[in-house]
Amino acid sequence: MRRAAVLAAAVVVPVVVALVVLVNVMGRGSGDGAGPVAQVEGTTPAPRGNLPPVQVDTPEVTPAADLACPVLMAQLPVELAGESARFVTSDSPYAYAWGDPPTVLICGVAPAAGYVAGASTLVVSGVEWFVDTSDPDTVVWTTVDRNVPVQVSVPASSDSAAPTALSPIIATALPYTQPVPGAG
């Protein structure tokens, strides 16, 4: 008798759980199954693609980039520092751009050529950057402490808002590694 009760419970409990799940998924007879509608306020960022595509020269994609960069790319915002994303034409899927003139991110670049032992760097939200200001039109920020370097090219007329906003995303998406100076 006891065995029959245990078997009955073994059959009845899963059936009851399945019915509870089904009722919660399908709704409680509310007609169309729809629950309350959330009220969302605020502005919607401009859709990606309002600007013409920007041509971005990218390095050859490495196996390390293929492993690490998709995690970062999936987290990039549609709007960055007040600028909307735009389409990119490149040989790599790991390039992204915002605004006009564009701010361009490339994941999987070579280590910063100008970064040598003792070179000055900036740490923003846990990400260490080497900042190259040698081009009068573009400031190039390159991470030196991630398993795959990331480069953010910002128009010289802009401030550091884009790398600052991207730093927490990079910090969580790409693992830290001890900085290694590039070729001088």
PEPE-V604810 format. One record per backbone hydrogen bond with DSSP energy under -0.5 kcal/mol. CO is the residue of the C=O (numbers start at 0). NH is the residue of the N-H. E is the energy in kcal/mol with one decimal. If there is no record, write none. Layout:
co=[CO/CO]
nh=[NH/NH]
e=[E/E]
This chain:
co=[0/1/2/3/4/5/6/7/8/9/10/11/12/13/14/15/16/17/18/19/20/21/22/29/37/46/53/61/62/63/64/67/67/68/69/71/71/72/77/79/82/83/84/85/86/87/88/93/95/96/97/101/102/103/104/105/108/111/111/113/114/115/121/121/123/126/126/127/127/128/128/129/129/130/131/133/136/137/137/138/138/139/140/141/143/144/148/148/149/150/151/151/152/153/154/159/160/161/162/163/165/166/167/168/169/174]
nh=[4/5/6/7/8/9/10/11/12/13/14/15/16/17/18/19/20/21/22/23/24/25/26/31/39/49/88/65/66/67/68/70/71/72/73/74/75/75/84/82/79/98/48/96/53/89/55/106/104/85/102/103/97/152/95/150/148/114/181/115/181/118/123/128/126/123/128/143/144/121/130/131/141/132/139/135/155/134/139/140/153/131/151/129/179/176/107/108/142/105/140/153/103/138/157/163/164/165/166/167/169/170/171/172/173/146]
e=[-1.9/-2.0/-2.4/-2.5/-2.3/-2.2/-1.3/-3.0/-2.4/-0.5/-1.3/-2.6/-2.5/-2.5/-2.3/-2.4/-2.4/-2.4/-2.6/-2.2/-2.3/-2.9/-1.7/-1.4/-0.6/-1.0/-2.6/-2.3/-1.5/-2.4/-2.3/-0.9/-0.9/-3.0/-1.9/-1.6/-0.6/-0.9/-2.5/-2.1/-2.9/-2.7/-1.1/-0.7/-2.2/-0.6/-2.8/-2.7/-3.0/-2.4/-2.9/-0.5/-2.1/-2.9/-2.4/-2.7/-0.5/-1.1/-0.6/-0.8/-1.7/-2.9/-0.6/-3.6/-1.8/-2.8/-0.5/-2.4/-0.7/-2.4/-0.5/-0.6/-2.4/-0.6/-2.3/-0.5/-3.0/-0.5/-0.5/-0.6/-3.0/-3.1/-3.2/-2.8/-0.6/-2.2/-2.4/-1.6/-2.6/-2.6/-2.9/-0.6/-2.2/-3.1/-2.4/-2.1/-2.5/-2.3/-1.7/-0.6/-2.6/-2.8/-1.5/-2.0/-2.6/-2.1]
